[in-house]
Amino acid sequence: MDGFSDLNLFALVARHRNLAAAARELGVTPPAVSKRLAQLERRLGVRLMNRTTRRLSLTPEGELYLSNGSRILDELSELEQLVMRSRAEPTGLLRVNASFGFGRARIAPAVSDFVARFPAMKIQLHLTDRPMSLQDEGFDVGIRFGEVPDARINARLLLKNRRIVCASPAYLEQFGKPSVPHDLTRHACIVLRENDSAYGTWHLSRGKRTEAVKVDGALSSNDGGAVLHWALEGRGIVVRSQWEIDGYLARGELVPLLDDWALPDANIHAIYLERNQLSVKLRTFVDFLGKYLQTS
């Protein structure tokens, strides 16, 4: 059983890539964690981690030990839950990554309801301005918009979503509506600076025809909430997600534009590493999240 204990410790340190952070979670001192890791490496006869003053990185042997060890730990947890007949009551910790806007508005409330429903679960929700690597940062699940970039990643569709070009009635009354994508170059467009996408370029398609339009305007931000606020004030044309603006469209506070043109896919997925696909706690969380987003 010492092997399982060492494996748990190593997986925790690998997730944090920091001895102090792992020690805080365990309630012990960093030297105690360092000593235990050294003992594990001596027992295995290989170096599992490269240590620097700022961060830990895994050696090839460490990557192998983590990837296969995580699967073993998940299978052990699955076995224990089967034996205890507790599949309906998952336990343990899940680390979740999501974007600031969607995370605050939809994922945080869902997490609150989830832990109320499953009190033996713990959720660490980490919101960032750009997607984080599940492998490198130790997340169990990430919430992502658009196409899933890596075929090795498992993905579950949570919510159908699309991006919409829109503006307030006040803006359109003063400046008129664009009829074709190129008309956007003559309008004040509010630009969201996010991720590594080309700044100020909106990609629209209709059938096999595609257009990349370079837009400009007096206002831009890296925060979607600020961009939406300016659009509602009549400061310009904006691209926002359906999940965020459905209510404003229904009340007539925003008007959709270029209806016969489409923007890149914005469906919302939960993604997770292959080694986690059979985890009861992960499967329960993703199932819950999908139903929550569909009905809330």
Secondary structure as UniProt FT lines:
FT   HELIX           2..16
FT   HELIX           19..26
FT   HELIX           30..44
FT   STRAND          49..51
FT   STRAND          56..58
FT   HELIX           60..83
FT   TURN            84..85
FT   TURN            87..88
FT   STRAND          92..99
FT   HELIX           100..102
FT   HELIX           103..107
FT   HELIX           108..117
FT   TURN            119..120
FT   STRAND          121..128
FT   HELIX           134..137
FT   STRAND          141..145
FT   TURN            151..152
FT   STRAND          154..159
FT   STRAND          163..167
FT   HELIX           169..175
FT   HELIX           181..186
FT   STRAND          191..192
FT   TURN            195..196
FT   TURN            199..200
FT   STRAND          201..206
FT   TURN            207..208
FT   STRAND          209..214
FT   STRAND          220..221
FT   HELIX           224..232
FT   TURN            233..234
FT   STRAND          237..241
FT   HELIX           242..250
FT   TURN            251..252
FT   STRAND          255..257
FT   TURN            259..260
FT   STRAND          268..272
FT   HELIX           274..276
FT   TURN            277..278
FT   HELIX           280..295
//
